[in-house]
Every structure is written in C-alpha cells, then in structure tokens.
Amino acid sequence: MNLKNKIKVFRAEHNLSQEDLANRVGVRRETIGHLENNKYMPSLKLAYDIAKVFNVAIEDVFNFE
C-alpha cells in the first residue's frame, strides 16, 4: 500500500507555500516537499497537524492506495 496525499492541493487552496506550511507545523520546508512527493511517511502527529492547518480530517489529506 502507498500513502498518497493532497498536501499540494490544499496548500494551493489556502495560498500557502511549502515554507509557510512547514513553519505552521514545525518542520523544515524539505520535509513538506518530501511528503508531497511521497518520499516520506509522516508521523501520526505530523499528519494531524497538517490536517488541522487546513481544518479538515486526516483522511481528507492522506489516504492509502
């Protein structure tokens, strides 16, 4: 199973750069880039924090294929 995400879509909808999102959730910009490219699987806390920034459920941002 692969974890897919819609971080890039939600960032665009909220007009946030990778750097903006990284600052809000306390990680480096590179981490957001790796997440968007499915090169890194987030911790549950990080996934929750990202979903919280967008005010959506974790499942709206992340899903398994």
Secondary structure, DSSP 8 states (H G I E B T S, - for coil): --EEE-HHHHHHHTT--HHHHHHHHTS-HHHHHHHHTTSS---HHHHHHHHHHHTS-HHHHEEE-
